[in-house]
Amino acid sequence: MSQPAIYAEHLCKHFRSNEALKDMSFAVPTGSIYGLLGPNGAGKTTTIKILMNLLTANSGRAEVLGYPSHKLNWRGFRKIGYVSENQKLPEEMSVTELLAYLKPFYPNWDAKLCGELLAQLDLPASRKLKDLSRGMKMKAALLSSLVFRPELLVLDEPFSGLDPVVREDFTRGLLGSVADSNGTVFMSSQDVEEVERLCDWIGIMKPGHLLISEPLDQLLRRFRRIEITPATGEAPKMDWGSKVIQAEFSGATVNLIHQQFAGLATLKELQEQIPQSSTTEDFPMTLREIYLAVARVRTN
């Protein structure tokens, strides 16, 4: 198994009395597109800043492309593209001047790809960055992070506040470049639908902690909404166990969210628990439904 592009173990970070990260451990497989979901204040940006050597963890360790994150330097950064929601760009430069300034820093700069992305993202090359909209600035930041074909692209809330057209341009440019270069993408976001569309690995945070980290297809398989209607017409009173993270009643019908669904074996197990059940049906869940269910049950 290849070395993960990112590895973090027991990261903790506090700012005075505020504990931003309590025990953060995860791995981002090389070649994956990993989406880190969580509410504001969960610690997503703090995690990324530790990985990018912009903050130092109070304890724990992390590696990025094999480099200890606290020692990440220019050798590592020339393999990493980084775009953040509040990224500062040299406002007095034009897009062309920005690209010319950055080119000498990256041995793998691809002039052909640069031209293709300029056209695809519809960026006005001669206009100064200060005169661009926020969406155009984000596209300029993405372009400057893709054009040297990074081994790792790190995106911190890249879609926040972007209109649908700019967002579509952004994601097309991102996906096209990643497909061509076989790189790894690590992104934080609150946009669950966009993460489900783009990513093949998912992490879900609550403040300070990572609750889930696994392939998207596995996550979608193991979570199911199950509807049970007892023949007696009375809602059963029972302990559903740790495999069920939510149980709601609508009259006699029970709606469960099962987090270890194993097909017919799970349905049979539930029927044995409630032998009077007349119907047991299961329904697939979207990533948004899973995210909301996990966030609600783990924060109560």
C-alpha positions as a LaTeX table, in Angstrom:
\begin{tabular}{lrrr}
\hline
Residue & $x$ (\AA) & $y$ (\AA) & $z$ (\AA) \\
\hline
Met1 & 0.00 & 0.00 & 0.00 \\
Ser2 & 1.44 & 3.39 & $-0.99$ \\
Gln3 & 2.32 & 6.04 & 1.54 \\
Pro4 & $-0.64$ & 8.37 & 2.20 \\
Ala5 & $-0.35$ & 11.89 & 0.82 \\
Ile6 & $-1.35$ & 13.22 & 4.27 \\
Tyr7 & $-1.09$ & 11.46 & 7.62 \\
Ala8 & $-2.13$ & 12.99 & 10.94 \\
Glu9 & $-1.99$ & 11.36 & 14.35 \\
His10 & $-3.49$ & 12.73 & 17.58 \\
Leu11 & $-3.26$ & 16.39 & 16.57 \\
Cys12 & $-4.22$ & 18.81 & 19.33 \\
Lys13 & $-4.29$ & 22.58 & 19.11 \\
His14 & $-5.54$ & 25.18 & 21.53 \\
Phe15 & $-5.66$ & 28.97 & 21.44 \\
Arg16 & $-5.56$ & 30.00 & 25.10 \\
Ser17 & $-8.72$ & 28.45 & 26.56 \\
Asn18 & $-10.19$ & 27.47 & 23.18 \\
Glu19 & $-9.44$ & 23.87 & 22.26 \\
Ala20 & $-9.63$ & 23.93 & 18.45 \\
Leu21 & $-8.45$ & 20.35 & 17.90 \\
Lys22 & $-8.73$ & 17.70 & 20.62 \\
Asp23 & $-7.52$ & 14.50 & 18.98 \\
Met24 & $-7.38$ & 14.58 & 15.19 \\
Ser25 & $-6.16$ & 11.47 & 13.38 \\
Phe26 & $-6.70$ & 10.56 & 9.71 \\
Ala27 & $-4.95$ & 9.60 & 6.48 \\
Val28 & $-5.54$ & 10.87 & 2.94 \\
Pro29 & $-4.74$ & 8.14 & 0.38 \\
Thr30 & $-2.49$ & 9.13 & $-2.50$ \\
Gly31 & $-4.54$ & 9.75 & $-5.65$ \\
Ser32 & $-7.79$ & 10.38 & $-3.76$ \\
Ile33 & $-10.05$ & 13.42 & $-3.65$ \\
Tyr34 & $-10.76$ & 13.77 & 0.06 \\
Gly35 & $-13.53$ & 16.03 & 1.34 \\
Leu36 & $-13.45$ & 17.20 & 4.97 \\
Leu37 & $-16.93$ & 18.24 & 6.12 \\
Gly38 & $-17.86$ & 20.07 & 9.30 \\
Pro39 & $-19.63$ & 23.15 & 10.66 \\
Asn40 & $-17.96$ & 26.50 & 11.25 \\
Gly41 & $-15.59$ & 26.20 & 14.19 \\
Ala42 & $-15.09$ & 22.45 & 13.80 \\
Gly43 & $-11.34$ & 22.87 & 13.25 \\
Lys44 & $-11.10$ & 22.31 & 9.48 \\
Thr45 & $-9.01$ & 25.43 & 8.77 \\
Thr46 & $-6.87$ & 24.84 & 11.87 \\
Thr47 & $-6.13$ & 21.32 & 10.61 \\
Ile48 & $-5.13$ & 22.62 & 7.19 \\
Lys49 & $-2.93$ & 25.36 & 8.64 \\
Ile50 & $-1.08$ & 22.78 & 10.74 \\
Leu51 & $-0.60$ & 20.61 & 7.65 \\
Met52 & 0.71 & 23.62 & 5.68 \\
Asn53 & 3.12 & 24.62 & 8.49 \\
Leu54 & 1.22 & 27.85 & 9.11 \\
Leu55 & 0.39 & 26.77 & 12.66 \\
Thr56 & 2.17 & 24.45 & 15.08 \\
Ala57 & 0.23 & 21.72 & 16.86 \\
Asn58 & 0.46 & 21.61 & 20.64 \\
Ser59 & 0.79 & 17.84 & 20.42 \\
Gly60 & 0.52 & 15.04 & 17.87 \\
Arg61 & 2.20 & 14.83 & 14.52 \\
Ala62 & 1.43 & 15.12 & 10.81 \\
Glu63 & 3.17 & 14.29 & 7.55 \\
Val64 & 2.50 & 15.81 & 4.13 \\
Leu65 & 3.99 & 14.05 & 1.09 \\
Gly66 & 6.38 & 12.33 & 3.49 \\
Tyr67 & 7.56 & 15.59 & 5.11 \\
Pro68 & 6.86 & 16.29 & 8.80 \\
Ser69 & 4.40 & 19.17 & 8.57 \\
His70 & 6.32 & 21.34 & 11.03 \\
Lys71 & 9.38 & 21.03 & 8.76 \\
Leu72 & 7.57 & 21.60 & 5.47 \\
Asn73 & 9.69 & 24.01 & 3.39 \\
Trp74 & 10.19 & 25.13 & $-0.20$ \\
Arg75 & 11.09 & 21.60 & $-1.35$ \\
Gly76 & 7.70 & 20.38 & $-0.23$ \\
Phe77 & 5.75 & 23.48 & $-1.21$ \\
Arg78 & 6.80 & 23.26 & $-4.85$ \\
Lys79 & 4.81 & 19.99 & $-4.97$ \\
Ile80 & 1.74 & 21.46 & $-3.23$ \\
Gly81 & $-0.99$ & 23.77 & $-4.51$ \\
Tyr82 & $-2.91$ & 25.67 & $-1.83$ \\
Val83 & $-6.09$ & 27.72 & $-2.24$ \\
Ser84 & $-7.94$ & 29.17 & 0.74 \\
Glu85 & $-11.20$ & 31.09 & 1.07 \\
Asn86 & $-9.47$ & 34.23 & 2.38 \\
Gln87 & $-6.24$ & 33.93 & 0.40 \\
Lys88 & $-4.33$ & 37.16 & $-0.10$ \\
Leu89 & $-3.10$ & 37.83 & $-3.63$ \\
Pro90 & $-0.79$ & 40.64 & $-4.84$ \\
Glu91 & $-3.58$ & 43.01 & $-5.85$ \\
Glu92 & $-1.41$ & 45.32 & $-7.97$ \\
Met93 & $-0.38$ & 42.49 & $-10.29$ \\
Ser94 & $-2.35$ & 41.39 & $-13.30$ \\
Val95 & $-3.12$ & 37.71 & $-13.81$ \\
Thr96 & $-0.27$ & 37.50 & $-16.35$ \\
Glu97 & 2.15 & 39.19 & $-13.96$ \\
Leu98 & 1.15 & 36.87 & $-11.13$ \\
Leu99 & 1.84 & 33.81 & $-13.28$ \\
Ala100 & 5.17 & 35.21 & $-14.49$ \\
Tyr101 & 6.17 & 35.92 & $-10.88$ \\
Leu102 & 5.32 & 32.39 & $-9.72$ \\
Lys103 & 6.78 & 30.43 & $-12.64$ \\
Pro104 & 10.46 & 30.40 & $-11.50$ \\
Phe105 & 9.50 & 28.80 & $-8.20$ \\
Tyr106 & 8.11 & 25.63 & $-9.80$ \\
Pro107 & 10.31 & 23.34 & $-11.94$ \\
Asn108 & 7.24 & 21.50 & $-13.29$ \\
Trp109 & 5.48 & 24.64 & $-14.54$ \\
Asp110 & 3.43 & 23.67 & $-17.61$ \\
Ala111 & 3.06 & 26.60 & $-20.03$ \\
Lys112 & 0.66 & 24.66 & $-22.27$ \\
Leu113 & $-1.60$ & 23.81 & $-19.35$ \\
Cys114 & $-1.43$ & 27.44 & $-18.22$ \\
Gly115 & $-2.84$ & 28.62 & $-21.54$ \\
Glu116 & $-5.54$ & 25.96 & $-21.51$ \\
Leu117 & $-6.66$ & 26.84 & $-17.98$ \\
Leu118 & $-6.66$ & 30.58 & $-18.73$ \\
Ala119 & $-9.10$ & 29.92 & $-21.55$ \\
Gln120 & $-11.17$ & 27.34 & $-19.66$ \\
Leu121 & $-11.55$ & 29.54 & $-16.58$ \\
Asp122 & $-12.23$ & 32.59 & $-18.75$ \\
Leu123 & $-9.75$ & 34.74 & $-16.83$ \\
Pro124 & $-8.91$ & 38.25 & $-18.12$ \\
Ala125 & $-5.13$ & 37.88 & $-18.25$ \\
Ser126 & $-4.29$ & 41.58 & $-18.47$ \\
Arg127 & $-6.60$ & 42.82 & $-15.71$ \\
Lys128 & $-5.21$ & 43.62 & $-12.27$ \\
Leu129 & $-6.24$ & 41.31 & $-9.47$ \\
Lys130 & $-7.67$ & 44.21 & $-7.45$ \\
Asp131 & $-10.20$ & 44.80 & $-10.24$ \\
Leu132 & $-11.44$ & 41.20 & $-10.30$ \\
Ser133 & $-14.53$ & 39.87 & $-8.53$ \\
Arg134 & $-14.09$ & 37.48 & $-5.63$ \\
Gly135 & $-14.99$ & 34.55 & $-7.87$ \\
Met136 & $-12.42$ & 35.58 & $-10.48$ \\
Lys137 & $-9.76$ & 35.91 & $-7.76$ \\
Met138 & $-10.55$ & 32.38 & $-6.59$ \\
Lys139 & $-10.17$ & 31.13 & $-10.15$ \\
Ala140 & $-6.82$ & 32.96 & $-10.45$ \\
Ala141 & $-5.67$ & 31.31 & $-7.21$ \\
Leu142 & $-6.80$ & 27.90 & $-8.51$ \\
Leu143 & $-5.00$ & 28.44 & $-11.82$ \\
Ser144 & $-1.75$ & 29.39 & $-10.10$ \\
Ser145 & $-2.04$ & 26.24 & $-7.94$ \\
Leu146 & $-2.75$ & 23.83 & $-10.80$ \\
Val147 & $-0.40$ & 24.99 & $-13.51$ \\
Phe148 & 2.68 & 23.24 & $-12.07$ \\
Arg149 & 0.76 & 19.95 & $-11.74$ \\
Pro150 & 1.07 & 19.58 & $-7.96$ \\
Glu151 & 1.23 & 16.19 & $-6.31$ \\
Leu152 & $-1.15$ & 17.56 & $-3.67$ \\
Leu153 & $-3.80$ & 20.27 & $-3.98$ \\
Val154 & $-5.17$ & 21.66 & $-0.70$ \\
Leu155 & $-8.42$ & 23.67 & $-0.86$ \\
Asp156 & $-9.87$ & 25.42 & 2.20 \\
Glu157 & $-13.57$ & 26.28 & 1.65 \\
Pro158 & $-13.03$ & 26.90 & $-2.08$ \\
Phe159 & $-16.74$ & 27.21 & $-2.97$ \\
Ser160 & $-17.85$ & 29.64 & $-0.27$ \\
Gly161 & $-19.79$ & 32.53 & $-1.79$ \\
Leu162 & $-19.16$ & 31.57 & $-5.43$ \\
Asp163 & $-22.03$ & 31.92 & $-7.87$ \\
Pro164 & $-23.10$ & 28.75 & $-9.74$ \\
Val165 & $-21.35$ & 29.63 & $-13.02$ \\
Val166 & $-18.02$ & 30.43 & $-11.33$ \\
Arg167 & $-18.37$ & 27.30 & $-9.20$ \\
Glu168 & $-18.90$ & 25.15 & $-12.27$ \\
Asp169 & $-15.85$ & 26.68 & $-14.00$ \\
Phe170 & $-13.84$ & 26.13 & $-10.82$ \\
Thr171 & $-14.80$ & 22.46 & $-10.47$ \\
Arg172 & $-14.32$ & 21.70 & $-14.18$ \\
Gly173 & $-10.81$ & 23.19 & $-14.04$ \\
Leu174 & $-10.06$ & 21.27 & $-10.87$ \\
Leu175 & $-11.35$ & 17.90 & $-12.04$ \\
Gly176 & $-9.76$ & 18.16 & $-15.47$ \\
Ser177 & $-6.36$ & 18.92 & $-14.01$ \\
Val178 & $-6.57$ & 16.20 & $-11.35$ \\
Ala179 & $-7.62$ & 13.61 & $-13.93$ \\
Asp180 & $-4.64$ & 14.52 & $-16.10$ \\
Ser181 & $-2.03$ & 14.56 & $-13.33$ \\
Asn182 & $-3.26$ & 11.75 & $-11.03$ \\
Gly183 & $-2.68$ & 14.06 & $-8.06$ \\
Thr184 & $-4.28$ & 14.09 & $-4.62$ \\
Val185 & $-6.84$ & 16.69 & $-3.50$ \\
Phe186 & $-7.65$ & 17.52 & 0.12 \\
Met187 & $-10.49$ & 19.99 & 0.55 \\
Ser188 & $-12.48$ & 21.35 & 3.46 \\
Ser189 & $-16.02$ & 22.49 & 2.82 \\
Gln190 & $-19.54$ & 22.94 & 4.18 \\
Asp191 & $-20.99$ & 22.33 & 0.71 \\
Val192 & $-22.10$ & 18.72 & 1.11 \\
Glu193 & $-23.54$ & 18.33 & $-2.40$ \\
Glu194 & $-20.34$ & 19.59 & $-4.04$ \\
Val195 & $-18.23$ & 17.28 & $-1.88$ \\
Glu196 & $-20.41$ & 14.30 & $-2.81$ \\
Arg197 & $-20.08$ & 15.19 & $-6.49$ \\
Leu198 & $-16.29$ & 15.62 & $-6.40$ \\
Cys199 & $-14.84$ & 13.42 & $-3.69$ \\
Asp200 & $-14.17$ & 9.71 & $-3.29$ \\
Trp201 & $-13.11$ & 9.89 & 0.38 \\
Ile202 & $-15.05$ & 11.66 & 3.13 \\
Gly203 & $-14.12$ & 12.96 & 6.57 \\
Ile204 & $-16.83$ & 14.30 & 8.90 \\
Met205 & $-15.92$ & 16.50 & 11.88 \\
Lys206 & $-17.64$ & 17.82 & 14.92 \\
Pro207 & $-15.78$ & 20.54 & 16.85 \\
Gly208 & $-12.26$ & 19.32 & 17.52 \\
His209 & $-12.81$ & 15.71 & 16.47 \\
Leu210 & $-12.99$ & 13.57 & 13.36 \\
Leu211 & $-16.03$ & 11.26 & 13.53 \\
Ile212 & $-15.75$ & 9.48 & 10.17 \\
Ser213 & $-13.01$ & 8.97 & 7.58 \\
Glu214 & $-13.63$ & 6.43 & 4.81 \\
Pro215 & $-14.34$ & 5.97 & 1.09 \\
Leu216 & $-17.58$ & 7.60 & $-0.05$ \\
Asp217 & $-18.94$ & 4.43 & $-1.65$ \\
Gln218 & $-18.37$ & 2.49 & 1.58 \\
Leu219 & $-20.05$ & 5.22 & 3.62 \\
Leu220 & $-23.10$ & 5.24 & 1.34 \\
Arg221 & $-23.34$ & 1.43 & 1.55 \\
Arg222 & $-23.18$ & 1.12 & 5.31 \\
Phe223 & $-25.72$ & 3.86 & 6.16 \\
Arg224 & $-29.40$ & 3.08 & 5.50 \\
Arg225 & $-32.72$ & 4.46 & 6.57 \\
Ile226 & $-34.91$ & 1.55 & 7.63 \\
Glu227 & $-38.68$ & 1.71 & 8.05 \\
Ile228 & $-40.39$ & $-0.83$ & 10.28 \\
Thr229 & $-44.18$ & $-1.13$ & 10.63 \\
Pro230 & $-45.20$ & $-3.56$ & 13.39 \\
Ala231 & $-48.28$ & $-5.67$ & 12.68 \\
Thr232 & $-49.57$ & $-4.92$ & 16.17 \\
Gly233 & $-49.94$ & $-1.22$ & 15.31 \\
Glu234 & $-47.92$ & $-0.30$ & 18.39 \\
Ala235 & $-44.44$ & 1.26 & 18.37 \\
Pro236 & $-41.91$ & $-1.11$ & 20.01 \\
Lys237 & $-40.00$ & 0.08 & 23.05 \\
Met238 & $-36.47$ & $-1.28$ & 22.91 \\
Asp239 & $-32.74$ & $-0.55$ & 22.96 \\
Trp240 & $-31.61$ & $-0.51$ & 19.33 \\
Gly241 & $-27.89$ & $-0.77$ & 20.15 \\
Ser242 & $-24.91$ & 1.16 & 18.81 \\
Lys243 & $-25.54$ & 0.20 & 15.17 \\
Val244 & $-28.64$ & 2.43 & 15.15 \\
Ile245 & $-27.81$ & 6.12 & 15.55 \\
Gln246 & $-31.32$ & 7.52 & 15.28 \\
Ala247 & $-34.83$ & 6.16 & 15.88 \\
Glu248 & $-37.93$ & 8.23 & 15.20 \\
Phe249 & $-41.57$ & 7.26 & 15.47 \\
Ser250 & $-44.46$ & 8.25 & 13.26 \\
Gly251 & $-47.41$ & 6.60 & 14.89 \\
Ala252 & $-46.49$ & 2.93 & 15.01 \\
Thr253 & $-43.94$ & 3.19 & 12.20 \\
Val254 & $-40.29$ & 3.29 & 13.26 \\
Asn255 & $-37.71$ & 5.10 & 11.11 \\
Leu256 & $-34.18$ & 3.99 & 11.96 \\
Ile257 & $-30.82$ & 5.17 & 10.68 \\
His258 & $-28.52$ & 2.16 & 10.70 \\
Gln259 & $-24.77$ & 2.77 & 10.41 \\
Gln260 & $-23.63$ & $-0.83$ & 9.89 \\
Phe261 & $-26.10$ & $-1.97$ & 7.26 \\
Ala262 & $-25.30$ & $-5.41$ & 5.81 \\
Gly263 & $-28.24$ & $-6.00$ & 3.51 \\
Leu264 & $-30.61$ & $-8.91$ & 4.20 \\
Ala265 & $-28.63$ & $-9.93$ & 7.29 \\
Thr266 & $-29.43$ & $-6.59$ & 8.95 \\
Leu267 & $-33.11$ & $-6.74$ & 7.99 \\
Lys268 & $-33.35$ & $-10.30$ & 9.34 \\
Glu269 & $-31.69$ & $-9.22$ & 12.59 \\
Leu270 & $-34.21$ & $-6.42$ & 13.04 \\
Gln271 & $-37.14$ & $-8.71$ & 12.25 \\
Glu272 & $-35.91$ & $-11.14$ & 14.91 \\
Gln273 & $-35.79$ & $-8.27$ & 17.40 \\
Ile274 & $-39.37$ & $-7.29$ & 16.50 \\
Pro275 & $-41.01$ & $-10.57$ & 15.42 \\
Gln276 & $-44.39$ & $-8.86$ & 15.17 \\
Ser277 & $-43.16$ & $-6.53$ & 12.39 \\
Ser278 & $-45.25$ & $-6.78$ & 9.27 \\
Thr279 & $-42.96$ & $-4.79$ & 6.93 \\
Thr280 & $-39.29$ & $-3.85$ & 6.98 \\
Glu281 & $-37.95$ & $-1.67$ & 4.16 \\
Asp282 & $-34.57$ & $-0.04$ & 3.62 \\
Phe283 & $-33.77$ & 3.15 & 1.70 \\
Pro284 & $-30.40$ & 4.54 & 0.53 \\
Met285 & $-29.21$ & 7.85 & 1.99 \\
Thr286 & $-27.44$ & 10.82 & 0.41 \\
Leu287 & $-24.24$ & 12.18 & 1.90 \\
Arg288 & $-26.21$ & 15.20 & 3.17 \\
Glu289 & $-28.64$ & 12.91 & 5.04 \\
Ile290 & $-25.76$ & 10.95 & 6.55 \\
Tyr291 & $-23.89$ & 14.12 & 7.52 \\
Leu292 & $-26.93$ & 15.62 & 9.26 \\
Ala293 & $-27.77$ & 12.36 & 11.05 \\
Val294 & $-24.21$ & 11.91 & 12.33 \\
Ala295 & $-23.88$ & 15.56 & 13.37 \\
Arg296 & $-27.15$ & 15.48 & 15.29 \\
Val297 & $-26.63$ & 12.27 & 17.18 \\
Arg298 & $-22.99$ & 12.89 & 18.12 \\
Thr299 & $-23.58$ & 16.41 & 19.42 \\
Asn300 & $-26.64$ & 15.66 & 21.57 \\
\hline
\end{tabular}
